Amino acid sequence: MDPNILYTHRELIENSKLGDKTAQYNLYIKYVDAMYNIAMRMVKIKEDAEDVVQESFIEAFKNLSSFRYESTFGSWLKRIVVNKSINHLKLRKIPIVPFDSETFCIKDNEVCEVPEMDIKKVIKGIGLLPAGFQQIINLYLIEGYDHVEIGEILGISTSTSKSQYHRGKKKLVEIINRL
């Protein structure tokens, strides 16, 4: 990664750390749409996504002093939004689909061939998945988290994340083929 990327919007971030409300507002404007899209993909309800985003920005600005340019500001903020979204879903008690070891097996280094699909069908298919599969698919495919990170975020093991992802992907392909 280009080290300069880590310092994107540095002046705004540093001024925001000092309590400059205009700088905070400008950071908010630069990131609110992307963070809303992340929250919306996770919580699915417009009003809930708006609440998650607002709470995330409040937390980010309150803890801005802990931002040390070890990642981009957008990545740091995205982590907050994802965690707030997960906590929101937990409060609504959206379960992860339980793992049934007899119906699925993961092989190391297995390569799965997936035919090219219409993106609209994929998005619609993700929306038709059970909530637990949607969480894993969104975090892995859309948000780019690896299974170790997903396990930490959701409070599950890495192997459960992997198995849920593979089961969810298999179910997604079935749904898409029916569309």
JONORTA-V392113 format. One record per residue. N is the residue number from 0. RES is the residue in one letter. SS is DSSP state (~ for helix, > for strand, _ for the rest). PHI is phi in whole degrees, 0 to 359 (* if undefined). D_CENTER is the distance of its C-alpha to the mean C-alpha in whole Angstrom. Layout:
# JONORTA-V392113
{{N,RES,SS,PHI,D_CENTER} {N,RES,SS,PHI,D_CENTER}}
This chain:
# JONORTA-V392113
{{0,M,_,*,21} {1,D,_,297,23} {2,P,~,302,24} {3,N,~,294,24} {4,I,~,297,21} {5,L,~,298,20} {6,Y,~,258,22} {7,T,_,301,21} {8,H,_,64,22} {9,R,~,305,24} {10,E,~,298,27} {11,L,~,297,25} {12,I,~,295,23} {13,E,~,296,26} {14,N,~,294,28} {15,S,~,294,25} {16,K,~,300,25} {17,L,_,277,29} {18,G,_,92,28} {19,D,_,290,29} {20,K,~,294,28} {21,T,~,294,28} {22,A,~,295,26} {23,Q,~,298,23} {24,Y,~,298,23} {25,N,~,295,23} {26,L,~,297,20} {27,Y,~,303,19} {28,I,~,300,20} {29,K,~,292,19} {30,Y,~,245,15} {31,V,~,299,15} {32,D,~,295,14} {33,A,~,296,11} {34,M,~,290,10} {35,Y,~,297,11} {36,N,~,299,10} {37,I,~,297,6} {38,A,~,298,8} {39,M,~,297,10} {40,R,~,298,8} {41,M,~,272,7} {42,V,~,263,10} {43,K,_,71,12} {44,I,_,245,15} {45,K,~,308,16} {46,E,~,296,18} {47,D,~,294,15} {48,A,~,297,12} {49,E,~,298,15} {50,D,~,297,16} {51,V,~,300,12} {52,V,~,296,13} {53,Q,~,299,16} {54,E,~,298,16} {55,S,~,294,13} {56,F,~,294,16} {57,I,~,300,18} {58,E,~,297,17} {59,A,~,299,16} {60,F,~,291,20} {61,K,~,292,21} {62,N,_,251,20} {63,L,~,301,20} {64,S,~,296,23} {65,S,~,276,21} {66,F,_,283,19} {67,R,_,240,21} {68,Y,_,62,20} {69,E,_,277,19} {70,S,_,216,16} {71,T,_,287,16} {72,F,~,300,15} {73,G,~,300,12} {74,S,~,294,10} {75,W,~,297,12} {76,L,~,293,11} {77,K,~,301,7} {78,R,~,300,7} {79,I,~,297,10} {80,V,~,297,8} {81,V,~,298,5} {82,N,~,297,8} {83,K,~,296,10} {84,S,~,296,8} {85,I,~,298,9} {86,N,~,298,12} {87,H,~,298,13} {88,L,~,294,12} {89,K,~,297,14} {90,L,~,296,17} {91,R,_,277,17} {92,K,_,59,18} {93,I,_,276,15} {94,P,_,279,16} {95,I,_,274,15} {96,V,_,297,18} {97,P,_,295,20} {98,F,_,276,21} {99,D,_,245,25} {100,S,_,296,26} {101,E,_,278,29} {102,T,_,256,27} {103,F,_,209,25} {104,C,_,225,25} {105,I,_,256,23} {106,K,_,252,26} {107,D,_,299,25} {108,N,_,59,24} {109,E,_,288,25} {110,V,_,253,24} {111,C,_,255,23} {112,E,_,274,24} {113,V,_,240,22} {114,P,_,295,24} {115,E,_,298,23} {116,M,_,228,22} {117,D,_,295,22} {118,I,~,301,18} {119,K,~,295,19} {120,K,~,293,20} {121,V,~,296,17} {122,I,~,298,15} {123,K,~,296,18} {124,G,~,299,18} {125,I,~,300,14} {126,G,~,296,15} {127,L,~,267,18} {128,L,_,288,16} {129,P,_,302,17} {130,A,~,306,14} {131,G,~,297,13} {132,F,~,295,13} {133,Q,~,302,11} {134,Q,~,302,8} {135,I,~,295,9} {136,I,~,300,9} {137,N,~,298,6} {138,L,~,294,4} {139,Y,~,278,8} {140,L,~,282,9} {141,I,~,272,7} {142,E,_,273,4} {143,G,_,82,7} {144,Y,_,282,7} {145,D,_,271,11} {146,H,~,291,12} {147,V,~,295,14} {148,E,~,296,10} {149,I,~,298,9} {150,G,~,302,12} {151,E,~,295,13} {152,I,~,297,9} {153,L,~,268,11} {154,G,_,72,14} {155,I,_,233,15} {156,S,_,284,17} {157,T,~,300,16} {158,S,~,293,19} {159,T,~,294,17} {160,S,~,300,14} {161,K,~,298,16} {162,S,~,293,18} {163,Q,~,295,15} {164,Y,~,297,14} {165,H,~,295,17} {166,R,~,294,19} {167,G,~,295,16} {168,K,~,294,16} {169,K,~,298,20} {170,K,~,295,20} {171,L,~,298,18} {172,V,~,298,21} {173,E,~,300,23} {174,I,~,297,22} {175,I,~,298,22} {176,N,~,294,25} {177,R,~,274,27} {178,L,_,283,25}}
